[in-house]
Amino acid sequence: MNVYAYPAGTKVRALTGLSDPTGVCADPTGAVWIVESRISEIIKFAHGGTKRIAMLKTMGAQRLIDCAVDPVTGDLAVTDLGGAAGKGAVWVFKDARGTPKEHQLPQILEAFFCGYDGSGDLFFDGLNKSYGFELAEHVARSSKFQIVNLNQTIGFPGGVRWDGQHLAIGDQAYQNTHTSAIYQFDVVGSTGSVKGTTVLDTSCDVLGFTVNSGTVVAPDGCRNNVKFYDYPAGGTPTKTLSGFQYPVAAAVSIAR
C-alpha cells in the first residue's frame, strides 16, 4: 500500500505487512482503514502513521472489498462481494469497534462499493441475480434497508462516495465502453435522480475513487495508474501517478 502527499502526488512511504489490501477509507480525524480481503480484516492506521493501531475482524465474510466511515456516528461499513453461491453483504461496526452486524438484501447477489452521505445514510452498490446494477440504502437511525431506483443506467458498479452535495456513483463501463465515469445523484425516498456526469477521459477501469476539494482521485485497474481529474468537470486528467499493479482504491487523509 503506497502513501502519497496530497495534492502534490509525491510518494512518501509504503505501508508494509499487508497481505491483500483492497478498499481504503479515511475517517473525519484523518485515520485510515485498510480492507484486507484475503484474511477478512480491517486495519487502522493513524494519519501519517506506519504502525497499525487497531484491527477489526469479520467472521463469516468471504471477499471484503470496500469500506466507508459514517461522518455522523463513526460507524464503519465494509462490503463483502460474496462467494460463488452469492452472499453479497455489508458489515457495519458500530463506533468502528467490536463485532459487526451483517446486512443482506435478496436483490443483491454481489456487493461492491459503499459510502455514507452527509446525513449518515449508507449506500452500497452491486449486481443482482441477472448481473444488472443495483443500489441499496440503509436509512440513518433506522433499521430500514431499501433498493434505490435510479433514472440512469449504470453498466458496472464503481465507487460510491459523497461529494459534499450529491451521491457520486462510479460506472466502470460508461455507455458500454472501456471508459469510466462518475454520476452525481440526488436521492429522495427510494428514487435517485441524476444531476450530472463526470467522464474520466483516457480511463479504462476506475474502481474505488475518492473526491476531495474539487479533485477526483481515480485508481485505474486497467491502466495500472492513478489519475487526478477536476471534479465535477472531468475530461483530461490533471496528474497521473504510475507504477502500480492493479490499483483498486484511494482515500485522502486530512489530519484534524
N, C-alpha and C positions, 0 to 999 in steps of 0.2 A: 504494500500500500504506500503510494507516494504522497508526500505533502509538499504543496507549493505555496509560495507567498501570493496573496491575493490583494490587488488585481494584477500585480507585476507578472505573475506566471513563472517566476524563477523557482527552481527546485530547492527545497530547504532540507528535507530529510526523507528517509523511508522508515516506515513502521515495520519492524520485523517480528517473527514468531507467529505470524498468521498463516492458517492452513488453506483457507478457501474464501477470501473476502469477496462479498458480492455487494450488498447495499451499504450505504453510509448516510448518516443524517446527523445534524447538529441541533443541540437544544438551545434555549434562549440565553444560557450562560456562556455558550461557546464550546461546551463539552461535545465530544464527537462519539457517536455509537457506530460500531462496525459489525455488520452481519457476517458471521462465519457459517456459511451454508452447510458445509460437509459435517460439522460437528454440532449443529443446531444451537450455537451460542451467539450472544450479542455482547461485544466487548466495548467498554467505555474508556476513553482517554480524555484527560483534561485538555483544554485549549493549549496547543503548543507542546503537549506532553508526549513522552515516548514510552511511558510505562502504563500498563492497564491499571485503572483504579476501581473497576467493578466488572462483574461478569454475570450475565443472566442466561438461564438455560430453558429451552422449551422441550419438555418431554413429550414425545409423540410427533413432533414436527418431521416433515420429510425433506423438503427442499426450501429452506428460507431464502428470501430474495431481497426484500427492501425493508426500510424502516422509516418511521416518522415520529416526531415528538409533539404532543399536544401543547400549544403555547399557553393554554389556559390552565390546565391541570398538571402538566408534566408527565402525563401518561405516555408510555412508549408502545407504538404499534409496529408489528412485524408481519409481513406477508409470507405465506407458505404456498409455494407453487402446487404442492401436492404430489402424489405418486402416480404410478401407471394406471391405477383404478380410478383416479380422480378424487381428490380431497382438498381442493383449494380452500384456504382459510386465512384469517387474520388473527393473530395472537396479540392481546393487549395486556401489558404490565401496568397495573395501577401504580402511579407515582414512580414509574420506571424501576420497580423493585419486586422481589418476591416471586410468586408463581403466577404465570399469565392465565388469562381466560381465553379459550379458543372460540372463535365465531365462524360459522359456515352458513352459506346460503345455497339452497339447492340449485339455483340458476347458474352458479359459478363453478365450473369444472376445475379451472386453474386460476389462481390469484397471482398477480404480478407486482404492481406498484401501489404505494399508498401515500396519503398526505392528509394533513389537517388543514382546515381553513382557519380564519382568524377568530371564529367563534368556538372552535373546538369540535366541529363536526368532522368525522373521519370518513374519508373516501378511499376506496381501493378498486382497481380495475382488473380485468381478467377476461377469460374466454368461457363461453357457455358450452353445452354439450354438442352444439353444431359448429363450434370453434368460431363463433361470432363474438364481437366485442361486448362486454358488459361493464357497467359502472355501478358500484354499490355504495351506500352511505349509512353510517351509524350516526344518528342524530344525537348531538351532545346532551348530556344529562338525562338520558332516557335509555330504554332497552330496545329502542326501535332500530331495526335494520331494514333497508329498502333498496330496491333497484331503481336507479335514476335513468329515466328515458331521455336520450339526447336527440336533438334535431339535426345532428351532424354525424355522418357515417365515419367511423374510425377503423382503419384497415387492420392494425395490430397494436396491442396495448403498449404504451410507452409510460414514461414517468407521470406522477401525479404530485403537483405542488401548488401551494397558494402563492400567488404573485403579489399579494397586497390588496388587490381589487377583485380578481377573478380566480376561479379554479382553473389551473393550467394543466392540460392533459396532452401527453405526447402521443403521436401516431408514428410508429416505426415504418409504416408503409403508406405514406401520404399519397392519396389518389392512386393507390395500387402501383406505386413506383418505388425505386430504390432511393428515395429521398424521405427524410423525416421532417415533421412539422409539429408545432405545438398549438393547440386550440385554447382559447380563453372562453370559459363558460360562466354564466350566471345560473345558479341552481335555486329554484323556488319550489318547495314541496318535493315532488318526485320528478320534476322536469328540469332539464338543463338546456339553456338556450345559448348558442354560440354567439360570441360578441367580437371575435377577431381570430386571425390565423397568423402564426409566425412560421414562415417557411425557412428552413435551415439549408441554404444553398451549399452545395458540394458535400452534404452529409449523405450517409448510406444507411446507418442503423444506430440512431441515437436512442439510448435506453434511459437510465436514471439521471436526468438532468437536474439542475438547480437554478433558481432565479434569485438575483441579488442586485439591488440598486441599478436597474436598467440594463443588466447584463444577464444572459443565459449562458451557463457553463454546460457544454454538451459533450459527454463522452460518446465516442462513436466506435462501437464494437466491430464494425466492418472496416473502417479506415485505420483502426488502431491509433487514433489520436483523440485529443480533447480540444474542441474549438470554443471560442468565445464569440457571442453574437450580441449585437444591440437588441434590446428587448423593449417593446414587442415588435420592433421593425423587422428583425431577422435579416434575410438576404445574405450578403457576403460576410464571412467570418472576419472579426477584427483581430484575432490572435489564434494561433494554432500551436498546441503542445504535442510533441511527437515522442515516439519511443515506447509506446505501451503495447501490452499484449491483451487484447480483448477487454478494454476498459468498459465497465458497466454502470458506474455510479460516481457522482460527485456531490460534495457538500461544501458550503462556505461557513467557516467557523469564525465568529467575531466575539472576542472576549468582552465581557461586561462585568 
